[in-house]
Amino acid sequence: MTGAGINTIPMRTEILTRQIKKLREEKGWTYKYMAKRLGIDVRTLKSYEEDSSKMRVDDLIRYTQIFQVSLEFLVQGTEISDEKLYQKLSKLSPKQKRAIMAVIDSY
């Protein structure tokens, strides 16, 4: 099945195409290198980034794995904002804050 069949997923493609292109470019990866990492043809990759082709679900999953980002980040463009993070952290106990700082410091 092709097109909007069983192997594709409907989504706000303008966000997805912006996100996948941005991630590839931030790494400095060429179309050829990225296509090889995904196991797809360069033309397919270009069509994904130009929004002229629906992305296959398995390719979308590989993107999340390669870039270690969530599916939500790819298709909705959302990340945890600094403000939202601050609000959550400010509600933690001192012990919890020290635990979070230990995790952050480990990176």
N, CA, C and O of each residue as an XYZ file, in Angstrom:
428
protein
N       0.845     -1.175      0.000
C       0.000      0.000      0.000
C       0.889      1.237      0.000
O       1.890      1.267      0.716
N       0.555      2.242     -0.773
C       1.353      3.459     -0.870
C       0.550      4.655     -0.425
O      -0.606      4.530     -0.021
N       1.177      5.829     -0.501
C       0.477      7.056     -0.143
C       0.196      7.093      1.339
O       1.099      6.895      2.151
N      -1.060      7.349      1.703
C      -1.440      7.444      3.100
C      -1.867      6.087      3.632
O      -2.799      5.994      4.431
N      -1.200      5.054      3.199
C      -1.557      3.702      3.591
C      -1.067      3.332      4.962
O      -0.760      4.193      5.786
N      -0.998      2.066      5.192
C      -0.690      1.525      6.503
C       0.727      1.856      6.982
O       0.971      1.854      8.188
N       1.651      2.133      6.091
C       3.038      2.395      6.470
C       3.357      3.861      6.681
O       4.518      4.206      6.901
N       2.363      4.732      6.622
C       2.600      6.154      6.839
C       1.743      6.633      7.994
O       0.794      5.965      8.406
N       2.090      7.794      8.506
C       1.353      8.355      9.627
C       1.009      9.812      9.319
O       1.887     10.583      8.932
N      -0.268     10.202      9.486
C      -0.623     11.597      9.233
C      -0.138     12.487     10.375
O      -0.237     12.103     11.541
N       0.381     13.662     10.058
C       0.856     14.576     11.086
C       1.024     15.963     10.484
O       0.861     16.153      9.279
N       1.345     16.914     11.319
C       1.620     18.271     10.840
C       2.998     18.258     10.222
O       4.006     18.454     10.902
N       3.029     18.027      8.935
C       4.302     17.776      8.268
C       5.233     18.978      8.220
O       6.448     18.802      8.125
N       4.704     20.189      8.284
C       5.603     21.342      8.236
C       6.526     21.373      9.449
O       7.676     21.798      9.338
N       6.042     20.935     10.592
C       6.888     20.868     11.788
C       7.876     19.722     11.652
O       9.065     19.889     11.925
N       7.398     18.573     11.235
C       8.263     17.407     11.082
C       9.396     17.684     10.106
O      10.554     17.393     10.405
N       9.082     18.235      8.956
C      10.125     18.488      7.960
C      11.150     19.494      8.478
O      12.345     19.356      8.217
N      10.688     20.499      9.205
C      11.607     21.482      9.781
C      12.517     20.819     10.820
O      13.718     21.086     10.863
N      11.939     19.959     11.649
C      12.704     19.310     12.699
C      13.757     18.347     12.140
O      14.902     18.357     12.591
N      13.381     17.524     11.173
C      14.341     16.538     10.669
C      15.479     17.216      9.909
O      16.628     16.780      9.978
N      15.156     18.266      9.197
C      16.210     18.997      8.486
C      17.140     19.694      9.481
O      18.361     19.668      9.324
N      16.558     20.310     10.494
C      17.339     21.020     11.509
C      18.286     20.055     12.228
O      19.459     20.374     12.426
N      17.793     18.894     12.613
C      18.628     17.922     13.317
C      19.789     17.451     12.447
O      20.921     17.345     12.918
N      19.506     17.169     11.182
C      20.553     16.724     10.264
C      21.601     17.816     10.088
O      22.801     17.549     10.150
N      21.146     19.039      9.868
C      22.078     20.146      9.637
C      22.893     20.478     10.881
O      24.065     20.837     10.767
N      22.290     20.364     12.078
C      23.029     20.628     13.309
C      24.200     19.666     13.476
O      25.233     20.024     14.043
N      24.034     18.459     12.983
C      25.109     17.466     13.040
C      26.118     17.662     11.915
O      27.208     17.091     11.948
N      25.755     18.467     10.922
C      26.626     18.663      9.777
C      26.617     17.473      8.827
O      27.570     17.261      8.077
N      25.552     16.709      8.862
C      25.448     15.509      8.043
C      24.892     15.833      6.662
O      23.950     16.613      6.525
N      25.477     15.236      5.660
C      24.993     15.390      4.293
C      23.753     14.523      4.096
O      23.439     13.654      4.909
N      23.060     14.788      2.990
C      21.926     13.926      2.641
C      22.401     12.479      2.513
O      21.750     11.550      2.992
N      23.537     12.312      1.863
C      24.057     10.961      1.611
C      24.333     10.226      2.925
O      23.958      9.064      3.081
N      24.990     10.907      3.869
C      25.315     10.282      5.148
C      24.039      9.948      5.921
O      23.909      8.854      6.470
N      23.099     10.894      5.963
C      21.855     10.675      6.706
C      21.038      9.551      6.080
O      20.485      8.711      6.791
N      20.963      9.534      4.772
C      20.212      8.476      4.081
C      20.808      7.114      4.409
O      20.082      6.140      4.611
N      22.129      7.054      4.458
C      22.797      5.793      4.791
C      22.459      5.377      6.220
O      22.193      4.202      6.476
N      22.468      6.327      7.149
C      22.124      6.022      8.557
C      20.701      5.501      8.670
O      20.418      4.614      9.475
N      19.804      6.059      7.857
C      18.401      5.636      7.891
C      18.142      4.382      7.082
O      17.131      3.705      7.273
N      19.061      4.074      6.175
C      18.854      2.925      5.304
C      17.840      3.197      4.207
O      17.087      2.314      3.795
N      17.841      4.463      3.735
C      16.920      4.854      2.667
C      17.697      5.533      1.543
O      18.876      5.854      1.696
N      17.040      5.743      0.440
C      17.605      6.420     -0.718
C      17.699      7.917     -0.437
O      16.865      8.471      0.279
N      18.708      8.567     -0.998
C      18.885     10.014     -0.839
C      17.650     10.768     -1.335
O      17.226     11.743     -0.713
N      17.080     10.325     -2.439
C      15.880     10.996     -2.979
C      14.723     10.931     -1.990
O      13.957     11.885     -1.857
N      14.599      9.797     -1.295
C      13.539      9.661     -0.292
C      13.763     10.642      0.841
O      12.831     11.310      1.287
N      15.006     10.727      1.307
C      15.332     11.665      2.377
C      15.015     13.100      1.963
O      14.402     13.848      2.725
N      15.431     13.480      0.762
C      15.140     14.831      0.285
C      13.640     15.074      0.211
O      13.170     16.162      0.545
N      12.892     14.079     -0.220
C      11.442     14.261     -0.318
C      10.822     14.417      1.069
O       9.833     15.134      1.224
N      11.391     13.755      2.078
C      10.913     13.948      3.454
C      11.167     15.382      3.907
O      10.282     16.028      4.467
N      12.367     15.869      3.664
C      12.732     17.215      4.119
C      12.040     18.311      3.326
O      11.877     19.427      3.820
N      11.636     18.006      2.113
C      10.933     18.990      1.289
C       9.426     18.846      1.406
O       8.678     19.576      0.756
N       8.978     17.911      2.230
C       7.558     17.664      2.470
C       6.813     17.254      1.207
O       5.638     17.577      1.038
N       7.498     16.546      0.330
C       6.819     16.086     -0.876
C       6.466     14.603     -0.788
O       5.938     14.021     -1.736
N       6.763     14.005      0.352
C       6.476     12.589      0.541
C       6.139     12.342      2.004
O       6.765     12.911      2.898
N       5.152     11.497      2.240
C       4.802     11.121      3.610
C       5.880     10.209      4.168
O       6.343      9.293      3.488
N       6.274     10.459      5.393
C       7.321      9.655      6.004
C       6.763      8.328      6.493
O       5.688      8.262      7.090
N       7.523      7.277      6.224
C       7.144      5.955      6.707
C       7.370      5.892      8.213
O       8.309      6.494      8.733
N       6.515      5.168      8.902
C       6.596      5.068     10.353
C       7.944      4.518     10.798
O       8.528      5.026     11.755
N       8.447      3.492     10.123
C       9.728      2.926     10.545
C      10.878      3.912     10.348
O      11.843      3.886     11.112
N      10.795      4.775      9.345
C      11.817      5.813      9.163
C      11.708      6.850     10.280
O      12.721      7.332     10.786
N      10.503      7.183     10.653
C      10.280      8.135     11.741
C      10.860      7.600     13.047
O      11.485      8.343     13.804
N      10.658      6.351     13.301
C      11.201      5.729     14.511
C      12.727      5.736     14.466
O      13.372      5.997     15.482
N      13.306      5.456     13.311
C      14.772      5.499     13.198
C      15.308      6.905     13.464
O      16.371      7.058     14.067
N      14.579      7.932     13.018
C      14.996      9.306     13.323
C      15.072      9.515     14.831
O      16.050     10.068     15.334
N      14.049      9.080     15.549
C      14.049      9.273     17.006
C      15.220      8.554     17.647
O      15.800      9.050     18.613
N      15.575      7.394     17.121
C      16.687      6.628     17.676
C      18.036      7.266     17.332
O      18.903      7.390     18.198
N      18.210      7.663     16.095
C      19.480      8.254     15.663
C      19.769      9.548     16.412
O      20.895      9.775     16.855
N      18.759     10.393     16.552
C      18.963     11.696     17.189
C      18.624     11.706     18.673
O      18.798     12.720     19.348
N      18.143     10.582     19.175
C      17.767     10.462     20.578
C      16.826     11.579     21.005
O      17.063     12.283     21.987
N      15.764     11.715     20.245
C      14.720     12.683     20.555
C      13.392     11.940     20.614
O      13.270     10.816     20.127
N      12.415     12.576     21.208
C      11.102     11.946     21.300
C      10.324     12.120     19.998
O      10.604     13.010     19.195
N       9.365     11.265     19.821
C       8.464     11.381     18.679
C       7.714     12.708     18.756
O       7.494     13.370     17.742
N       7.335     13.081     19.949
C       6.649     14.354     20.164
C       7.502     15.529     19.664
O       6.987     16.453     19.034
N       8.788     15.484     19.947
C       9.688     16.546     19.501
C       9.712     16.641     17.982
O       9.698     17.739     17.426
N       9.750     15.495     17.311
C       9.795     15.504     15.851
C       8.500     16.010     15.232
O       8.534     16.847     14.330
N       7.375     15.522     15.698
C       6.116     15.832     15.009
C       5.403     17.068     15.541
O       4.549     17.634     14.857
N       5.747     17.492     16.761
C       5.094     18.681     17.306
C       6.060     19.825     17.548
O       5.643     20.966     17.745
N       7.358     19.520     17.533
C       8.352     20.565     17.733
C       8.424     21.064     19.158
O       8.937     22.155     19.409
N       7.912     20.276     20.101
C       7.878     20.735     21.484
C       9.052     20.187     22.269
O       9.476     19.044     22.097
N       9.546     21.023     23.114
C      10.586     20.654     24.055
C      10.164     21.209     25.407
O       9.238     22.016     25.491
N      10.829     20.785     26.441
C      10.546     21.365     27.751
C      11.219     22.729     27.796
O      12.435     22.834     27.641
N      10.434     23.757     28.005
C      11.001     25.106     28.061
C      11.739     25.307     29.382
O      11.477     24.608     30.360
N      12.648     26.251     29.403
C      13.382     26.558     30.626
C      12.426     26.990     31.731
O      12.608     26.632     32.895
N      11.416     27.754     31.365
C      10.440     28.229     32.351
C       9.664     27.066     32.960
O       9.476     27.001     34.175
N       9.226     26.169     32.124
C       8.478     25.002     32.601
C       9.365     24.139     33.503
O       8.919     23.642     34.537
N      10.603     23.971     33.103
C      11.550     23.204     33.902
C      11.775     23.883     35.255
O      11.777     23.223     36.294
N      11.962     25.192     35.235
C      12.164     25.938     36.480
C      10.965     25.777     37.411
O      11.131     25.558     38.611
N       9.763     25.885     36.859
C       8.556     25.746     37.675
C       8.494     24.378     38.345
O       8.140     24.270     39.519
N       8.834     23.351     37.605
C       8.806     21.996     38.172
C       9.892     21.833     39.232
O       9.649     21.269     40.299
N      11.096     22.334     38.930
C      12.196     22.203     39.883
C      11.935     22.966     41.174
O      12.314     22.513     42.255
N      11.293     24.112     41.065
C      11.054     24.930     42.254
C      10.104     24.256     43.239
O      10.064     24.637     44.409
N       9.355     23.282     42.799
C       8.413     22.577     43.671
C       9.033     21.363     44.359
O       8.389     20.729     45.195
N      10.266     21.040     44.015
C      10.924     19.873     44.604
C      11.474     20.188     45.990
O      11.750     21.340     46.325
N      11.625     19.134     46.784
C      12.251     19.287     48.103
C      13.755     19.475     47.915
O      14.280     19.172     46.843
N      14.462     19.973     48.942
C      15.912     20.117     48.830
C      16.601     18.794     48.486
O      17.544     18.778     47.695
N      16.150     17.713     49.057
C      16.734     16.399     48.769
C      16.538     16.033     47.299
O      17.458     15.532     46.653
N      15.343     16.282     46.774
C      15.060     15.989     45.366
C      15.908     16.871     44.447
O      16.400     16.414     43.415
N      16.074     18.134     44.830
C      16.889     19.051     44.031
C      18.343     18.578     43.979
O      18.976     18.639     42.925
N      18.876     18.105     45.114
C      20.244     17.589     45.121
C      20.366     16.369     44.219
O      21.372     16.208     43.527
N      19.366     15.523     44.219
C      19.379     14.329     43.357
C      19.372     14.738     41.881
O      20.096     14.163     41.068
N      18.554     15.730     41.544
C      18.488     16.208     40.163
C      19.832     16.833     39.771
O      20.321     16.602     38.665
N      20.419     17.606     40.653
C      21.716     18.226     40.371
C      22.801     17.164     40.164
O      23.686     17.336     39.325
N      22.736     16.088     40.913
C      23.717     15.006     40.740
C      23.580     14.391     39.343
O      24.581     14.064     38.704
N      22.360     14.238     38.882
C      22.132     13.709     37.526
C      22.661     14.693     36.482
O      23.348     14.299     35.540
N      22.336     15.972     36.656
C      22.800     16.998     35.708
C      24.324     17.054     35.685
O      24.935     17.129     34.618
N      24.925     17.018     36.852
C      26.385     17.079     36.940
C      27.059     15.878     36.295
O      28.215     15.968     35.881
N      26.365     14.772     36.204
C      26.947     13.575     35.612
C      27.084     13.703     34.088
O      27.793     12.914     33.463
N      26.413     14.688     33.493
C      26.521     14.911     32.059
C      27.628     15.892     31.811
O      27.903     16.234     30.661
